Amino acid sequence: MNNKKYMVNPCIFLRIWGDKVSQINHDYINSYLTDQIPPHEGILMELEAYAKEHHTPIVTPDVAGLLKVMIKSINAKNILEVGTAIGYSAILMGLSAGEGFHITTIERNEENASLAIQNIKHAGLEQNIKVLTGDASEVLDQIEETYDIIFVDAAKGQYMDFFEKSISKLKIGGLFICDNVLFRGMVAERSLLIRRKITIVKRLKKFLHYISNHESLQTTIIPMGDGVSISCKLKEVFFNDKD
């Protein structure tokens, strides 16, 4: 058995699987587990209603729960997010982190970034959450801070690029978390593959293979939502021409 596919702390792994939803289960199990997740109130509930009405992608309830567990498990206070959208996950993570947190979140779409800033102000978190507008590949080059968690939920075909440009900004023992890594199941099952998505799927497969086998990382891939990868940084990651 390849131990690299499991997290460093088995207690965290067990807590995730004990409380969250996995799409490998039968529908009746998923339904039951989903019912156990307490509904949000306030700004998060408002944003969930907005996202549903406007068909705006946000993290699913089970992934939201996972982020909460990860943040609290390592007492994360400094978080970098790639892919702000309407600010839902940034606000969620901020509320989970508690007092003294700081989140930097990057959004390419100016309209989404503007809406996210409004939502963050509405949540009263504008002093703690900074929205940077622009292409993440370019913005990441300008960031010098060190983070406890990096959460990526953006252009799936660029995950490897985002990883290369941000992993040095993650502290040793920090978590690199990516959402939607199974891409509607296409990464795992060829019969589901849509021709126009071949390039994205190939890039995701390459990315998942890389983080699952790198000696500087301890990685697990969890089939919840649309697939989540979690990598704990064990030591500094160095790249070479073969990567």
C-alpha atoms as an extended CHARMM CRD file, in Angstrom:
* protein
*
       243  EXT
         1         1  MET       CA              0.0000000000        0.0000000000        0.0000000000  PROA      1               0.0000000000
         2         2  ASN       CA              1.3250000000        3.4810000000       -0.9110000000  PROA      2               0.0000000000
         3         3  ASN       CA              1.1840000000        5.5330000000        2.2860000000  PROA      3               0.0000000000
         4         4  LYS       CA              1.4700000000        8.7850000000        0.3390000000  PROA      4               0.0000000000
         5         5  LYS       CA             -2.2310000000        8.5750000000       -0.4350000000  PROA      5               0.0000000000
         6         6  TYR       CA             -3.1320000000        9.1540000000        3.2120000000  PROA      6               0.0000000000
         7         7  MET       CA             -2.8300000000       12.2260000000        5.3650000000  PROA      7               0.0000000000
         8         8  VAL       CA             -0.0710000000       12.6370000000        7.9360000000  PROA      8               0.0000000000
         9         9  ASN       CA             -2.5290000000       12.8010000000       10.8360000000  PROA      9               0.0000000000
        10        10  PRO       CA             -4.9210000000        9.8200000000       10.6660000000  PROA      10              0.0000000000
        11        11  CYS       CA             -7.2120000000       11.4600000000       13.2360000000  PROA      11              0.0000000000
        12        12  ILE       CA             -7.9790000000       14.2600000000       10.7970000000  PROA      12              0.0000000000
        13        13  PHE       CA             -8.6630000000       11.7560000000        8.0320000000  PROA      13              0.0000000000
        14        14  LEU       CA            -11.0800000000        9.8070000000       10.2070000000  PROA      14              0.0000000000
        15        15  ARG       CA            -12.8820000000       12.9360000000       11.3350000000  PROA      15              0.0000000000
        16        16  ILE       CA            -13.4450000000       13.9370000000        7.7160000000  PROA      16              0.0000000000
        17        17  TRP       CA            -14.8800000000       10.5990000000        6.6970000000  PROA      17              0.0000000000
        18        18  GLY       CA            -16.9520000000       10.3210000000        9.8460000000  PROA      18              0.0000000000
        19        19  ASP       CA            -18.8180000000       13.5980000000        9.2700000000  PROA      19              0.0000000000
        20        20  LYS       CA            -18.8940000000       14.3320000000        5.5500000000  PROA      20              0.0000000000
        21        21  VAL       CA            -20.5120000000       13.1010000000        2.3810000000  PROA      21              0.0000000000
        22        22  SER       CA            -18.8740000000       10.8860000000       -0.2430000000  PROA      22              0.0000000000
        23        23  GLN       CA            -20.4040000000       10.4560000000       -3.6650000000  PROA      23              0.0000000000
        24        24  ILE       CA            -19.2290000000        6.8510000000       -3.8250000000  PROA      24              0.0000000000
        25        25  ASN       CA            -22.0700000000        6.0170000000       -1.4410000000  PROA      25              0.0000000000
        26        26  HSD       CA            -25.5930000000        5.0730000000       -2.4220000000  PROA      26              0.0000000000
        27        27  ASP       CA            -28.0420000000        7.9490000000       -2.8970000000  PROA      27              0.0000000000
        28        28  TYR       CA            -29.8920000000        7.0940000000        0.3020000000  PROA      28              0.0000000000
        29        29  ILE       CA            -26.6510000000        7.2960000000        2.2870000000  PROA      29              0.0000000000
        30        30  ASN       CA            -25.7440000000       10.6220000000        0.6660000000  PROA      30              0.0000000000
        31        31  SER       CA            -29.2070000000       11.9430000000        1.4400000000  PROA      31              0.0000000000
        32        32  TYR       CA            -28.9640000000       10.8660000000        5.0770000000  PROA      32              0.0000000000
        33        33  LEU       CA            -25.4970000000       12.3480000000        5.5680000000  PROA      33              0.0000000000
        34        34  THR       CA            -26.4700000000       15.6020000000        3.8670000000  PROA      34              0.0000000000
        35        35  ASP       CA            -29.3710000000       15.9170000000        6.2880000000  PROA      35              0.0000000000
        36        36  GLN       CA            -26.8880000000       15.7720000000        9.1850000000  PROA      36              0.0000000000
        37        37  ILE       CA            -25.0990000000       18.9300000000        8.0480000000  PROA      37              0.0000000000
        38        38  PRO       CA            -26.5350000000       21.9040000000        9.9740000000  PROA      38              0.0000000000
        39        39  PRO       CA            -27.8380000000       24.6580000000        7.6610000000  PROA      39              0.0000000000
        40        40  HSD       CA            -26.0190000000       27.9680000000        7.6110000000  PROA      40              0.0000000000
        41        41  GLU       CA            -27.5430000000       31.2090000000        8.7940000000  PROA      41              0.0000000000
        42        42  GLY       CA            -26.9820000000       34.8740000000        8.0300000000  PROA      42              0.0000000000
        43        43  ILE       CA            -24.6720000000       35.8960000000        5.1950000000  PROA      43              0.0000000000
        44        44  LEU       CA            -23.7900000000       32.3200000000        4.1960000000  PROA      44              0.0000000000
        45        45  MET       CA            -27.4520000000       31.3820000000        3.8600000000  PROA      45              0.0000000000
        46        46  GLU       CA            -28.0480000000       34.5280000000        1.7990000000  PROA      46              0.0000000000
        47        47  LEU       CA            -25.1760000000       33.7100000000       -0.5460000000  PROA      47              0.0000000000
        48        48  GLU       CA            -26.3380000000       30.1190000000       -0.9200000000  PROA      48              0.0000000000
        49        49  ALA       CA            -29.7640000000       31.3990000000       -1.9950000000  PROA      49              0.0000000000
        50        50  TYR       CA            -28.1340000000       33.8440000000       -4.4250000000  PROA      50              0.0000000000
        51        51  ALA       CA            -25.9080000000       31.1390000000       -5.8950000000  PROA      51              0.0000000000
        52        52  LYS       CA            -28.8870000000       28.8340000000       -6.3980000000  PROA      52              0.0000000000
        53        53  GLU       CA            -30.9870000000       31.5450000000       -8.0530000000  PROA      53              0.0000000000
        54        54  HSD       CA            -28.2010000000       32.7390000000      -10.3560000000  PROA      54              0.0000000000
        55        55  HSD       CA            -26.6580000000       29.3070000000      -11.0270000000  PROA      55              0.0000000000
        56        56  THR       CA            -23.3650000000       30.4730000000       -9.5290000000  PROA      56              0.0000000000
        57        57  PRO       CA            -20.9750000000       27.6420000000       -8.5520000000  PROA      57              0.0000000000
        58        58  ILE       CA            -19.9760000000       27.6100000000       -4.8810000000  PROA      58              0.0000000000
        59        59  VAL       CA            -18.5120000000       24.8350000000       -2.7400000000  PROA      59              0.0000000000
        60        60  THR       CA            -20.9940000000       22.0970000000       -1.8900000000  PROA      60              0.0000000000
        61        61  PRO       CA            -22.1690000000       21.6730000000        1.7330000000  PROA      61              0.0000000000
        62        62  ASP       CA            -19.9140000000       18.6650000000        2.3090000000  PROA      62              0.0000000000
        63        63  VAL       CA            -16.8460000000       20.4710000000        0.9540000000  PROA      63              0.0000000000
        64        64  ALA       CA            -17.7830000000       23.5050000000        3.0500000000  PROA      64              0.0000000000
        65        65  GLY       CA            -17.7820000000       21.2230000000        6.0790000000  PROA      65              0.0000000000
        66        66  LEU       CA            -14.4270000000       19.7830000000        5.0830000000  PROA      66              0.0000000000
        67        67  LEU       CA            -12.8860000000       23.2560000000        4.8680000000  PROA      67              0.0000000000
        68        68  LYS       CA            -14.1810000000       24.0590000000        8.3470000000  PROA      68              0.0000000000
        69        69  VAL       CA            -12.6150000000       20.8860000000        9.7620000000  PROA      69              0.0000000000
        70        70  MET       CA             -9.2810000000       21.5300000000        8.0480000000  PROA      70              0.0000000000
        71        71  ILE       CA             -9.1050000000       25.1400000000        9.2360000000  PROA      71              0.0000000000
        72        72  LYS       CA             -9.9330000000       24.2960000000       12.8290000000  PROA      72              0.0000000000
        73        73  SER       CA             -7.6910000000       21.1970000000       12.8900000000  PROA      73              0.0000000000
        74        74  ILE       CA             -4.5310000000       23.2010000000       12.1930000000  PROA      74              0.0000000000
        75        75  ASN       CA             -5.7930000000       26.5030000000       13.6420000000  PROA      75              0.0000000000
        76        76  ALA       CA             -5.2730000000       28.2050000000       10.2890000000  PROA      76              0.0000000000
        77        77  LYS       CA             -5.1940000000       32.0060000000       10.4300000000  PROA      77              0.0000000000
        78        78  ASN       CA             -3.5100000000       32.9230000000        7.1530000000  PROA      78              0.0000000000
        79        79  ILE       CA             -5.2200000000       31.5810000000        4.0440000000  PROA      79              0.0000000000
        80        80  LEU       CA             -4.6770000000       32.0730000000        0.3240000000  PROA      80              0.0000000000
        81        81  GLU       CA             -7.5480000000       31.3390000000       -2.0320000000  PROA      81              0.0000000000
        82        82  VAL       CA             -7.3630000000       31.0620000000       -5.8120000000  PROA      82              0.0000000000
        83        83  GLY       CA            -10.8560000000       31.6120000000       -7.2290000000  PROA      83              0.0000000000
        84        84  THR       CA            -13.0530000000       34.0050000000       -5.2420000000  PROA      84              0.0000000000
        85        85  ALA       CA            -16.2870000000       33.9030000000       -7.2770000000  PROA      85              0.0000000000
        86        86  ILE       CA            -18.8880000000       35.7310000000       -5.1320000000  PROA      86              0.0000000000
        87        87  GLY       CA            -16.8240000000       35.4630000000       -1.9440000000  PROA      87              0.0000000000
        88        88  TYR       CA            -18.7700000000       32.5820000000       -0.4010000000  PROA      88              0.0000000000
        89        89  SER       CA            -15.8580000000       30.2850000000        0.4390000000  PROA      89              0.0000000000
        90        90  ALA       CA            -13.6530000000       33.1720000000        1.6070000000  PROA      90              0.0000000000
        91        91  ILE       CA            -16.3550000000       34.2790000000        4.0420000000  PROA      91              0.0000000000
        92        92  LEU       CA            -16.9740000000       30.6800000000        5.1180000000  PROA      92              0.0000000000
        93        93  MET       CA            -13.2730000000       30.1090000000        5.8170000000  PROA      93              0.0000000000
        94        94  GLY       CA            -12.9470000000       33.4260000000        7.6060000000  PROA      94              0.0000000000
        95        95  LEU       CA            -15.8440000000       32.7070000000        9.9260000000  PROA      95              0.0000000000
        96        96  SER       CA            -14.3290000000       29.2870000000       10.6400000000  PROA      96              0.0000000000
        97        97  ALA       CA            -10.8550000000       30.7010000000       11.3320000000  PROA      97              0.0000000000
        98        98  GLY       CA            -12.0920000000       33.0630000000       14.0390000000  PROA      98              0.0000000000
        99        99  GLU       CA            -10.3920000000       36.1740000000       15.3830000000  PROA      99              0.0000000000
       100       100  GLY       CA             -7.1230000000       37.3720000000       13.9180000000  PROA      100             0.0000000000
       101       101  PHE       CA             -7.4200000000       35.6530000000       10.5440000000  PROA      101             0.0000000000
       102       102  HSD       CA             -6.3000000000       37.0230000000        7.1950000000  PROA      102             0.0000000000
       103       103  ILE       CA             -7.3970000000       35.7710000000        3.7820000000  PROA      103             0.0000000000
       104       104  THR       CA             -6.0420000000       36.8300000000        0.4120000000  PROA      104             0.0000000000
       105       105  THR       CA             -8.3010000000       35.7130000000       -2.4200000000  PROA      105             0.0000000000
       106       106  ILE       CA             -7.7430000000       36.0610000000       -6.1610000000  PROA      106             0.0000000000
       107       107  GLU       CA            -10.4890000000       36.4800000000       -8.7720000000  PROA      107             0.0000000000
       108       108  ARG       CA             -9.9820000000       36.9410000000      -12.5040000000  PROA      108             0.0000000000
       109       109  ASN       CA            -13.5200000000       38.1100000000      -13.3260000000  PROA      109             0.0000000000
       110       110  GLU       CA            -13.9140000000       41.7980000000      -12.4180000000  PROA      110             0.0000000000
       111       111  GLU       CA            -17.6890000000       41.5520000000      -12.0150000000  PROA      111             0.0000000000
       112       112  ASN       CA            -17.3650000000       38.6220000000       -9.6150000000  PROA      112             0.0000000000
       113       113  ALA       CA            -14.5850000000       40.3910000000       -7.7180000000  PROA      113             0.0000000000
       114       114  SER       CA            -16.7400000000       43.4860000000       -7.2900000000  PROA      114             0.0000000000
       115       115  LEU       CA            -19.6560000000       41.4070000000       -6.0330000000  PROA      115             0.0000000000
       116       116  ALA       CA            -17.3650000000       39.4850000000       -3.6810000000  PROA      116             0.0000000000
       117       117  ILE       CA            -16.0710000000       42.7320000000       -2.1700000000  PROA      117             0.0000000000
       118       118  GLN       CA            -19.6670000000       43.8480000000       -1.5380000000  PROA      118             0.0000000000
       119       119  ASN       CA            -20.5120000000       40.5140000000        0.1000000000  PROA      119             0.0000000000
       120       120  ILE       CA            -17.3910000000       40.5910000000        2.2480000000  PROA      120             0.0000000000
       121       121  LYS       CA            -18.2880000000       44.0940000000        3.4510000000  PROA      121             0.0000000000
       122       122  HSD       CA            -21.8300000000       42.9110000000        4.1500000000  PROA      122             0.0000000000
       123       123  ALA       CA            -20.3250000000       40.1540000000        6.2900000000  PROA      123             0.0000000000
       124       124  GLY       CA            -18.2280000000       42.7350000000        8.1570000000  PROA      124             0.0000000000
       125       125  LEU       CA            -14.9690000000       41.0430000000        7.1530000000  PROA      125             0.0000000000
       126       126  GLU       CA            -13.4630000000       43.6540000000        4.8340000000  PROA      126             0.0000000000
       127       127  GLN       CA            -10.5570000000       44.2450000000        7.2540000000  PROA      127             0.0000000000
       128       128  ASN       CA             -9.6230000000       40.5670000000        7.1710000000  PROA      128             0.0000000000
       129       129  ILE       CA            -10.2920000000       39.4790000000        3.5750000000  PROA      129             0.0000000000
       130       130  LYS       CA             -8.4270000000       41.1050000000        0.6790000000  PROA      130             0.0000000000
       131       131  VAL       CA             -9.6560000000       40.5200000000       -2.8770000000  PROA      131             0.0000000000
       132       132  LEU       CA             -7.0450000000       40.7640000000       -5.6280000000  PROA      132             0.0000000000
       133       133  THR       CA             -8.3710000000       41.0800000000       -9.1850000000  PROA      133             0.0000000000
       134       134  GLY       CA             -6.4390000000       39.5700000000      -12.0760000000  PROA      134             0.0000000000
       135       135  ASP       CA             -5.1330000000       36.3600000000      -13.5980000000  PROA      135             0.0000000000
       136       136  ALA       CA             -3.9680000000       34.1560000000      -10.7260000000  PROA      136             0.0000000000
       137       137  SER       CA             -0.8840000000       33.0240000000      -12.6300000000  PROA      137             0.0000000000
       138       138  GLU       CA              0.2850000000       36.6440000000      -12.6930000000  PROA      138             0.0000000000
       139       139  VAL       CA             -1.0080000000       37.7480000000       -9.2960000000  PROA      139             0.0000000000
       140       140  LEU       CA              0.6460000000       34.8160000000       -7.4920000000  PROA      140             0.0000000000
       141       141  ASP       CA              4.0590000000       36.0390000000       -8.6530000000  PROA      141             0.0000000000
       142       142  GLN       CA              3.4740000000       39.2630000000       -6.6990000000  PROA      142             0.0000000000
       143       143  ILE       CA              2.5210000000       37.6230000000       -3.3890000000  PROA      143             0.0000000000
       144       144  GLU       CA              5.2420000000       37.1900000000       -0.7670000000  PROA      144             0.0000000000
       145       145  GLU       CA              3.3010000000       36.1660000000        2.3520000000  PROA      145             0.0000000000
       146       146  THR       CA              3.3310000000       32.6940000000        3.9060000000  PROA      146             0.0000000000
       147       147  TYR       CA              0.0690000000       30.8180000000        4.4640000000  PROA      147             0.0000000000
       148       148  ASP       CA             -1.3160000000       28.0000000000        6.5980000000  PROA      148             0.0000000000
       149       149  ILE       CA             -3.7660000000       26.8670000000        3.9020000000  PROA      149             0.0000000000
       150       150  ILE       CA             -3.9590000000       27.4220000000        0.1700000000  PROA      150             0.0000000000
       151       151  PHE       CA             -7.3760000000       26.6570000000       -1.3080000000  PROA      151             0.0000000000
       152       152  VAL       CA             -7.7250000000       26.4000000000       -5.0860000000  PROA      152             0.0000000000
       153       153  ASP       CA            -11.1200000000       26.5000000000       -6.7690000000  PROA      153             0.0000000000
       154       154  ALA       CA            -10.5030000000       28.0640000000      -10.1620000000  PROA      154             0.0000000000
       155       155  ALA       CA             -9.6130000000       27.1020000000      -13.7460000000  PROA      155             0.0000000000
       156       156  LYS       CA             -9.0410000000       23.3450000000      -13.4570000000  PROA      156             0.0000000000
       157       157  GLY       CA             -6.7080000000       23.1890000000      -16.4320000000  PROA      157             0.0000000000
       158       158  GLN       CA             -4.2830000000       25.4800000000      -14.5680000000  PROA      158             0.0000000000
       159       159  TYR       CA             -4.0550000000       23.6390000000      -11.2430000000  PROA      159             0.0000000000
       160       160  MET       CA             -0.4780000000       22.5480000000      -11.8730000000  PROA      160             0.0000000000
       161       161  ASP       CA              0.5300000000       26.1090000000      -12.7060000000  PROA      161             0.0000000000
       162       162  PHE       CA             -1.2060000000       27.4460000000       -9.5880000000  PROA      162             0.0000000000
       163       163  PHE       CA              0.5740000000       24.7930000000       -7.5270000000  PROA      163             0.0000000000
       164       164  GLU       CA              4.0060000000       25.6510000000       -8.9050000000  PROA      164             0.0000000000
       165       165  LYS       CA              3.5110000000       29.3520000000       -8.2760000000  PROA      165             0.0000000000
       166       166  SER       CA              2.0730000000       29.0870000000       -4.7790000000  PROA      166             0.0000000000
       167       167  ILE       CA              3.5030000000       26.0320000000       -2.9820000000  PROA      167             0.0000000000
       168       168  SER       CA              6.5720000000       28.0100000000       -1.8420000000  PROA      168             0.0000000000
       169       169  LYS       CA              4.1580000000       30.3540000000       -0.0570000000  PROA      169             0.0000000000
       170       170  LEU       CA              2.7220000000       27.5060000000        2.0240000000  PROA      170             0.0000000000
       171       171  LYS       CA              4.3520000000       26.8650000000        5.3940000000  PROA      171             0.0000000000
       172       172  ILE       CA              5.7700000000       23.4600000000        6.2980000000  PROA      172             0.0000000000
       173       173  GLY       CA              2.8510000000       21.5070000000        7.7570000000  PROA      173             0.0000000000
       174       174  GLY       CA              0.3780000000       23.6240000000        5.8110000000  PROA      174             0.0000000000
       175       175  LEU       CA             -2.3880000000       22.2560000000        3.5970000000  PROA      175             0.0000000000
       176       176  PHE       CA             -2.8000000000       22.6790000000       -0.1600000000  PROA      176             0.0000000000
       177       177  ILE       CA             -6.4690000000       21.9630000000       -0.9410000000  PROA      177             0.0000000000
       178       178  CYS       CA             -8.0430000000       21.7850000000       -4.3970000000  PROA      178             0.0000000000
       179       179  ASP       CA            -11.7280000000       21.4520000000       -5.2520000000  PROA      179             0.0000000000
       180       180  ASN       CA            -13.3130000000       19.7930000000       -8.3090000000  PROA      180             0.0000000000
       181       181  VAL       CA            -10.3100000000       17.5900000000       -9.0710000000  PROA      181             0.0000000000
       182       182  LEU       CA            -12.3850000000       14.6500000000      -10.3650000000  PROA      182             0.0000000000
       183       183  PHE       CA            -14.1980000000       16.9390000000      -12.8200000000  PROA      183             0.0000000000
       184       184  ARG       CA            -17.6440000000       15.3010000000      -12.9810000000  PROA      184             0.0000000000
       185       185  GLY       CA            -16.0010000000       11.8820000000      -12.8070000000  PROA      185             0.0000000000
       186       186  MET       CA            -14.2030000000       12.3290000000      -16.1330000000  PROA      186             0.0000000000
       187       187  VAL       CA            -10.7740000000       12.1190000000      -14.4830000000  PROA      187             0.0000000000
       188       188  ALA       CA            -11.5620000000        8.6500000000      -13.1220000000  PROA      188             0.0000000000
       189       189  GLU       CA            -13.7890000000        7.1560000000      -15.8400000000  PROA      189             0.0000000000
       190       190  ARG       CA            -13.0000000000        7.4310000000      -19.5450000000  PROA      190             0.0000000000
       191       191  SER       CA            -16.5790000000        6.6500000000      -20.6220000000  PROA      191             0.0000000000
       192       192  LEU       CA            -17.7090000000        9.9450000000      -19.0480000000  PROA      192             0.0000000000
       193       193  LEU       CA            -15.1800000000       12.0060000000      -20.9680000000  PROA      193             0.0000000000
       194       194  ILE       CA            -16.4690000000       14.8340000000      -23.1430000000  PROA      194             0.0000000000
       195       195  ARG       CA            -14.2520000000       15.4230000000      -26.1480000000  PROA      195             0.0000000000
       196       196  ARG       CA            -13.9100000000       19.1930000000      -25.6480000000  PROA      196             0.0000000000
       197       197  LYS       CA            -12.7460000000       18.5860000000      -22.0840000000  PROA      197             0.0000000000
       198       198  ILE       CA             -9.8970000000       16.2010000000      -22.9530000000  PROA      198             0.0000000000
       199       199  THR       CA             -7.1280000000       18.7500000000      -22.3770000000  PROA      199             0.0000000000
       200       200  ILE       CA             -8.4570000000       19.7570000000      -18.9480000000  PROA      200             0.0000000000
       201       201  VAL       CA             -8.8260000000       16.1090000000      -17.9150000000  PROA      201             0.0000000000
       202       202  LYS       CA             -5.2800000000       15.2780000000      -19.0270000000  PROA      202             0.0000000000
       203       203  ARG       CA             -3.9160000000       18.2140000000      -17.0510000000  PROA      203             0.0000000000
       204       204  LEU       CA             -5.8830000000       17.2580000000      -13.9520000000  PROA      204             0.0000000000
       205       205  LYS       CA             -4.6380000000       13.6690000000      -14.1590000000  PROA      205             0.0000000000
       206       206  LYS       CA             -1.0570000000       14.8940000000      -14.4500000000  PROA      206             0.0000000000
       207       207  PHE       CA             -1.5500000000       17.2290000000      -11.4970000000  PROA      207             0.0000000000
       208       208  LEU       CA             -3.1110000000       14.5530000000       -9.2670000000  PROA      208             0.0000000000
       209       209  HSD       CA             -0.3780000000       12.0540000000      -10.1340000000  PROA      209             0.0000000000
       210       210  TYR       CA              2.2660000000       14.6530000000       -9.3210000000  PROA      210             0.0000000000
       211       211  ILE       CA              0.9470000000       15.6860000000       -5.9020000000  PROA      211             0.0000000000
       212       212  SER       CA              0.1360000000       12.0740000000       -4.9640000000  PROA      212             0.0000000000
       213       213  ASN       CA              3.6930000000       10.8990000000       -5.6000000000  PROA      213             0.0000000000
       214       214  HSD       CA              5.8700000000       13.8420000000       -4.6170000000  PROA      214             0.0000000000
       215       215  GLU       CA              8.1680000000       13.0830000000       -1.6830000000  PROA      215             0.0000000000
       216       216  SER       CA              7.6180000000       16.5460000000       -0.2010000000  PROA      216             0.0000000000
       217       217  LEU       CA              3.8590000000       16.0570000000        0.0880000000  PROA      217             0.0000000000
       218       218  GLN       CA              1.4270000000       13.7620000000        1.8360000000  PROA      218             0.0000000000
       219       219  THR       CA             -1.6970000000       13.6850000000       -0.3040000000  PROA      219             0.0000000000
       220       220  THR       CA             -5.1740000000       12.2100000000       -0.1900000000  PROA      220             0.0000000000
       221       221  ILE       CA             -7.9240000000       12.5260000000       -2.7890000000  PROA      221             0.0000000000
       222       222  ILE       CA            -11.4530000000       12.4240000000       -1.3990000000  PROA      222             0.0000000000
       223       223  PRO       CA            -14.4750000000       11.6350000000       -3.6200000000  PROA      223             0.0000000000
       224       224  MET       CA            -16.8220000000       14.2030000000       -2.0930000000  PROA      224             0.0000000000
       225       225  GLY       CA            -18.5020000000       16.9660000000       -4.0470000000  PROA      225             0.0000000000
       226       226  ASP       CA            -16.6690000000       16.9100000000       -7.3760000000  PROA      226             0.0000000000
       227       227  GLY       CA            -13.4960000000       15.5660000000       -5.7950000000  PROA      227             0.0000000000
       228       228  VAL       CA            -11.1370000000       17.2410000000       -3.3170000000  PROA      228             0.0000000000
       229       229  SER       CA             -7.3880000000       16.8060000000       -3.0010000000  PROA      229             0.0000000000
       230       230  ILE       CA             -5.5710000000       17.6280000000        0.2390000000  PROA      230             0.0000000000
       231       231  SER       CA             -1.7880000000       17.7810000000        0.3720000000  PROA      231             0.0000000000
       232       232  CYS       CA              0.1990000000       18.3730000000        3.5430000000  PROA      232             0.0000000000
       233       233  LYS       CA              3.5340000000       20.0450000000        2.8340000000  PROA      233             0.0000000000
       234       234  LEU       CA              6.2190000000       17.9940000000        4.5820000000  PROA      234             0.0000000000
       235       235  LYS       CA              9.2050000000       19.9620000000        3.3200000000  PROA      235             0.0000000000
       236       236  GLU       CA             10.0690000000       22.4550000000        0.6110000000  PROA      236             0.0000000000
       237       237  VAL       CA              9.0660000000       21.4730000000       -2.9110000000  PROA      237             0.0000000000
       238       238  PHE       CA             11.6650000000       21.8490000000       -5.6360000000  PROA      238             0.0000000000
       239       239  PHE       CA             10.9580000000       21.5720000000       -9.3450000000  PROA      239             0.0000000000
       240       240  ASN       CA             13.1350000000       20.3280000000      -12.1640000000  PROA      240             0.0000000000
       241       241  ASP       CA             12.8420000000       20.1260000000      -15.9270000000  PROA      241             0.0000000000
       242       242  LYS       CA             11.2530000000       16.6650000000      -15.7370000000  PROA      242             0.0000000000
       243       243  ASP       CA              8.2860000000       17.8840000000      -13.6350000000  PROA      243             0.0000000000
